Amino acid sequence: MTITSAFLSLSGNIVDVLNQRIFKGTINIHDGRIEAVTEAAVTESQYIIPGLIDAHIHIESSMLIPTEFARAAVIHGTVATVSDPHEIANVLGIRGVEFMLYNAAESPFKFHFSAPSCVPATPFETAGAHLDASEIAGLLQRKDIVSLSEMMNVPGVLNDSEEVLEKLQLARDAGKIIDGHAPGLRGADVRKYIASGISTDHECFTLEEALEKLSHGMQIQIREGSAARNLDDLMPLLDEHYQSCMLCSDDKHPDDLAEGHINDMVKRAIASGLDPLKVLWAACVTPVKTYNLEVGLLQPGDPADLVLIDNLNSFEVQATYINGACVARSGQTYLHSVVAIPLNRFEAKTQEMSNFELQPKADIVPVIEVIDGQLITRKFPWSPKLDSRGLIEMDLDEDILKIAVLNRYALARPAVAFIKNFGLKEGAIASSVAHDSHNIVAVGTSDEALTRVLNLIIKHKGGIAAVTDYDEHILPLPMAGIMSLRDAFEVGEKYDALDKIAKSLGSQLQAPYMTLSFMALLVIPDIKLSDKGLFDGEKFEFMDVFV
């Protein structure tokens, strides 16, 4: 439950981000709104800041339904998000989006959603649903839909795809922001992409790329998620370009969410020597102004959305308020859990070990090379060894393992390829959280381990799993195969246990499961694997290299 009061008075060091000043004073709150802000000598030493906003996130990646995500996020001072529900839309279509909207409405947390623009993300994978222009048009008319979500179909924009242009026009007609997704796009291509009306991007992974996009009027969402971590590289933007920047997590797994959220990004940026008022502008003001959010900024008449912290250096969150109600204090959430009925689509059947055998079509085969902390991958040329039957053998010494993606929406054989830098020395890990179509993805050290771990996911109709030589472990995800219905903190503990198991099997990755979940995301170069085969993300075509 939340702690509410018709009248509330809070005193301390007021961080007026909008006017870029800090002063001692008192904020008076009446019926959830700020009635007055008075500058006066007060004894309280706490700092009062506006509530923090995650400007781009997929709630589903926390493996929590919205109401459970909110329970964890408010502890860290987050009061609002701009959330793209395209993960569940890829599984359940408009029915999944409607679930997210309905469940989010059960919480005082200020969820704002985007209309998914690319479901499925590409025609080169199997998804559970397709959102056409008419469904997107309907979503864009809703007040709780603030934008057209990330336009991942970059080739469609650059080549004037009729379907893409129609969606962009629908957003413009509805007066909604169009969010971008253009990793590595530069030069004439990025100019055309921006000229189409796309005004934000969260996929910059170098400072030079971000500065080029800023120079053409684009706003940059600096991302620090569980897999993609760009804050250190892009932090300098928060000095000169803070008014054109936002902070976001994009994808945040439950164990990381238990530890921190946007507050950690702010704390790190301030510790680097940046002006706290500039950093907080990106964390609070830019999202409100960009998306026209009904989130307060400590001004008279605003909703009383605010956070109490000890000081601007240690940045320890003491309490979080939404509409004048205390929703968290001293690490404890006051938001309650909400019962939800699971929805799912899962048709995959038990697999046989022979389904994972491969023969090469050439002496050199491309391997997916993982880059820790990034979504992009590299092509690694490899000359494999063959067994007596002419089948390719994995090379654990060189850290080259098998990866498999299995269509979960229809009966099919898995697509199989090779991957480097996962580090497993035993067993296998798997997940039905596999962006964006959410088929089952697995990496293993043997065909036997791959078979076991995939079948474990199939048995539970969704989850994240690990198998060792002797044991099997799974966190079931009954909601669309991508979210749990359990308490946020329980899910975080179970996920953390699986993360530790993956690392005990040899993985040195910061977030093995989050990294795994992006290995089927074809819109991120250079090389990925869909349920239909190995895919070249630069040429945007399949690579026919295996029998």
N, C-alpha and C positions, 0 to 999 in steps of 0.2 A: 504494500500500500504506500501511497505518497503521503507526505506530511503537508497539509494545506492550511492556509490561514487567509481570511479575507483582507487582513491588514498585516503588513510585514515591514520592518525597518532593518536595514543592514548598513553597517558602518565600517570604514576601513580606507585603504588606499584604492581609490576608484580609477581603473584603467580605462580611460575614455579613448578607445582606439580610433573611433571615427574622427575625433578632433586632435588625435595624436598628442595627448597629454595625460599626466597622472597627477591626481590631487587627493587630499584627504577630504572625506565627506560622508554623507549619508544618502542612501537610496530608499525612498518610501514606495511601497508597493501596495496597490489596492485592487482586489479582484483580479489578480493575475497580471496586471500591467503596472509599469513604472509611472507613478503619479508625480514624483518630483526627484530631482537630483540636486542635493544641496552641498555646496563647498563649505566645510567647517572644520575646525580643529577637533579631532576625535582621538581617543586613546587606542582604539583597535588597530592592530598592526597587519591584519590580513589584507590580501589584495582581492579586489572584486573585478573579474574580467567577464566579457561576453561569453556565452556558451560556444564551444568549439563545434566545427562543422566538417564532416568528411564529404568533400565535394564530388567524389566519384567512387562508388563502391558497389559491388555485387554482394548483397546481404547473404545470398545462398552460399557463398564461398566460406562463410563462417561456420557452415554446417548447422546453422541455427535458423529457426523461423524468426520473422521480424520481432515479435514480442520478446523472444529470448535474447536476440541480439541487443535489443534496447536495454535489457536488464544488466548486461555486462558493460555496454558502452557508457552508460551514464556515470558509472564509477570513475571513469577517466575524464569526465568533464565534457563529453560529447553530448550535444542536445539535438542534433539534426544530421541528416544525410541527404545527399542526392544519389538515389539508388537505381541502378539499371537491373531490371528483373529478367534479363535475357537468358540467364541460366535455366530458370524454371520454364521460361517460354519455349526453349529448345526441346524440353521434355513434354510439356503439357499444353503448349500453345496459350491462347487467350485465357483458358481456364486457370493456368498457373499464375498468370499475371494478376488475375482477379483474386486468387487466394492471397497473394502478397499484399495487395491493396486492402483486402478485408481484414487480414490478420494485423497489419500495421495500424489500422484504425482502432484496434483494441488497446493501443498503448498511447500514453501522453507524449511519448517521444515524437519528434517532428520529422517523420519520414516524408521525403519527396521522391517521386518516382519519374523515370523516363520511359518513353515508349520505345521498346526494342526495335532497332532499325534493320537488323540483319539476323533473321531467324528463318532458316539456318544461316550460319556465318558465310558458308560457301556451298556451291553445288557439289563439292568434291567429298562430302561426308554424309552420313545418314543421321538425321535428327528425328525427333519424335513429333515435330510439328513444323508448320510453316505459317508465318504471319504475313498476310498480304496487305496491300495498301489500304483496303477498306477497313481492316481491323486496326491498323495503325492510325488511320484518320479518326476512328471512334475514340481511341485512347487519347489522342492529342486534344480532344475537346474537353477532357476532364480537367478540373482545377487541380487535382492532386498529381497530375502529370505535368512536369515543368519543362521538359525538353524532349527532343528526339535523341535517343541514346547513341552512343559511339558508332559512327559510320565506319565500320571495318572494311567495307567493300571499296577499298581504295581504287582498284582497277575499274570498278563500276563508275566511280566519280570521274576518273581521268578519261575514260572511254565513252562518257555520256550515255551510260546505260539508261534505257527508258524507265525501268523499274526504280532505279536509284534516284533519278531526277524527279520522278513522281513523289517519292517519299520526302525528298528535300523540299519540294514545293508545298507539300501538305504541312510541313513544320512551319515554313515561312507564312503560309496562309493563316495558321493558328496562332501566329505571333510567339512561337516557342523557339528557344535556343536549340541549335544543332551541335551536338557534341562530336568530337573527332576521335580518331584512332588511326594514327599514321606514323608508325615507327620508322625512323630513318628517312622519311620523305624530305627531299631538299629541292632547291632550284625551281625550275619552271613547273614541275609537278606539284610542289607544295603550294605554289602561288595559285594554280588552278584549283587545287583542293580547297583552299581558303576562300577563293572567289566564289565558290559554289554556296557559300553561306555558313560553312562549318567554322565555329569560332573558339573551340577549346581543344586541347589535346593533353592526354596523360601518358603518352608513350615516348616522350623524349628521354633518351638515355645518354646524351652528351650535352654539355653546355652550349656548344656551337650550334647544334640542331635547335635547341630551345630558343637561343637568341635570334636565329633566322626566322623562326615562326613568330616570335614576338614582334620582329621588325615589320611583319606583314599584318599585324593587328590581332594575332591569335592570343588567347589567354592560355597559360601553361598551368596544368594541374600537376604539381610535384608529388610523385608517388613514392610511398614507402610501405610496401605490402609484405606478405610473408615470403613471396618468391622474388618479385621484382623490387629492387631497392635502389632508388635513384636520388634520394635526398642528398647524400654527400656530394654527388656530381653537380646537382642543380641548385644547391643551397646559395651560391653567390647571387642568384637571381633575386633573392629576397632583400637585397640592399637597394638596388636602383629600380627594380621592376616589381616591387611587392604589390603594387596596385593592380597588376595584371597577372598575379599568381594566386593559386589556391593550393591547399594541401589535401591529399587524398591517400587512401590505402589501396583502392581498387579491389584487392582480394586479401582478406585477413582470416587466417585459420583460427580456430577457437582457443588454442593454447596461447597464441600471440595476443589475441584480444583480451584474454584474462590478465595479461601483463601490462598492456597499455594500448593507446590508440593515437589520435592526433596529438594528445598531450605530450607524448614522447618526441614527436617530430618538433614541436614547439620548443621543448626543453633542450634538445640537441642543437637547434638552430641558435637559440639564445646563448648556449654555452660556447658556440663557435665565435662569439663576439658580435653577432648581429643585433641591431636595435630591437628590443622586445616589441615595441609598438608597430614596427614594420612586419615582424613575423606574425603577430596577432592579426594584423590587417588581412594577410593571406589566409589565416585560419578562421577568420570570422566575417570580415566585411566583404571581401571579393565574392564569395559564394552568394551572400544575401543580395548584393547588387546585380550579379550576373543572372541569377535565376529568379529574382524577385521573391525571395523567400520570406515567409511570415515568421522571422526569427529576430529576436531583439538584439540591439547593440548598445544597451545601457542609456538610451535616450528617453526623455519624458514621452509617455504615450506608447512606448514599445512594449511588447510582451516581455515579462520579467524572466528572460532566459539568461542565466548567469552562473558563474562558477566562483567559488571561494578557494583561493590557493594561499599557501603560506607566504611565498615570495616569488619573485620572477626568476630566481636562480635555480633553486631546487624544484620549483614548480610542482609541489605536492598538492594534489587535489584534495580539498577538505570536504566540500559539499557541492552538489549540483542542483540547480533549480530550473524547472521548466514551467512557464506560465505562473511563476510565483510559488509553485509547489516544490518542496524538497524531495527529489527523486533518488538521491544517494548521499551518504555521509560516511566519512572515515572508512572507505572501502566496502561499505555495505549498500546493496541496492534496496530501494523501497518499492520497486516495480514488481508486480506479481506475474506469475506464469499464467498462460492462457491455454486451455485445452484446444487442440486442433485435430481434425480427422485426416489421416494420411491419404494422399493422392499419389498415384504412381502409374508408370507404364514400363513394363519389364517382361520381355518375351524370350530372352536368351535361354538356351538349354545347355545341359552339361557337355563339357568339351572332352575330347580325347587327346592324348599326348601326341599322336601323330600329326595333329593339326598345326603343330608349331615347327615342323621340319622345313628346312629351306635348302634349295640348291642355287648357286650363283649362275648368272648369265654371262658374266665377265670375270676376269682375273681380279679386278679391283672393284670393290663395292663401296658405296657411300654409307657412312655411319653417322647417326645423329650425335653430335658432340655437345653435351650440356655445358652451359656457362653458369656457374653458381651465382645466384643473386640477380640473374637476368632471364627474360623470357625468350630472347633470341637464342638461336643455336647456330652451330657451324657444321659444314660438311667435312667429315674426316675420311680421307681415302684409306681403305684397308684392304690388304691382301690376305684373305682368310685361309685357314687350313681346312681341309676336307677329310671326312672320315671314309671308311671303306665303301660306303654307299654313295659317296659324292655329296654328302650333306655338309653344310657349313657348321663348324664347331665354334662355340663361344671361346673367348680367350680371357679368363679371369685375371691372368697376370698383366695383361694390357688393359684390363678394365673394360672389355667389350662384351656386353651382355645382350640378351634378346629383349626386345620390347614387343608387346602385342596389343592390338586394339580390336575389341570384339563388339560388333553391332548388337545392342541390347534391345532393339525395337523389332527385330525379325530374326528368323533362323539363318545363320550364316557362319562361314569359317572365319577365324580371326585373321586380320592382316598382321604380318610379322616382319620385323626388321631388326637392326642392331643399334645399340646405343652405348655411348662412352661417358664416363665420369660419374656414374651412379655409385660405384664403389662397392656394391654388394659382393660378399665373398661366400654367402650361403643363402638359400631360400629365395623368396620373392615377395614383392609388395604389389598391391593393386588397389584401384579405386574406381568407383562409378561416378566420381567427380572428375570429369575430363572435358575441359572447355573446348568448344562451346556446346557440342551436341550431347555430351555426357554419356558416351558409350563407355565400355569398361576398358581401362588401360592398365597394363601390368609390365613390370620389369623383373626378370628373374635370372638366376644363375644356372638353371637347367630347365629342360622341357617339362620334367616331372613337377618341379616347383611352380612353374607357370600354370600348369594344368590345375594343380591343387588350389592356388590362390584365386584363379579366375572362377573356379567352381564354388569356392567359398562365397564370393560376391554374388554369384548367380543363385545360390541356395537362399541367401537372405534378401534377394531382389534389391540390392544396393548397399553400399557401405565402403569403408576403407579397411584394408586387411593386410596381414603379413603372415607368411608361413616360414617356419624354420625347418630344420631337418626332423624335428620331433613334435612341434606344436603348431597350432593355428590360432590366430587372433583376429577379431573383427569388431568394428564399431558400426552397427547397422544404421542405415540412413533411409528410413521408410518413406519420408516425404519426397516424392519424385526421384528417389535414389540419390539425392544430394543433400538432404537435410535431416537432422534428428528432430524428434519431438520432445527430447529430454531437456532437463534443466541445463542452462548455459554452462554452469560451472562443472557439472557432472560430465558434459560433453567435452569440455576443455581438458579435464583430467584424463578421460579415456583416450582422447586424441594425443595428448602428451605421452601417454604410455606407449601408444603405437609408434609415435615419432622416435621414442627411445629404442624400441625394438628394431626399427629400420636402421638406426645408427649402430646398434649392437651387431647387426648383420654386416656392417662395414661401410655404410654410406657416410660420407664426409660432408654432404650437402647441408646447408643451413636449414632447409625445409624440404626434406625428401618428397613428402606427399604433395605439397604445393607445387614443387617442380614437376613431379609426375603428371599432375593435372593439366599442365600446359603443353605436354608433348604431343597432343593431338590438335593443338590450336593452329590451323593452317595459315591464318592471316599474319602470323609472326614468323619472319624469315629466320634461318635460311632453309631449314629442312625439318619436317615433322611427319607424323604417321597418322593417317585417318583409318577408319574401319575399311576403307576401300583401297588403301595402299600407301606406299612411301611417296611423299609430296615435296616438290621443289617450290619453296615459298618465294623465290626470286623470279623464276620463270612462270610460276602459278600453273604448274602442270605436274602430272604424276611421273615418277621415275620407275621405269619398268626394268628392274635389275635382278629380280629373284624368280625362281620357278617354285 
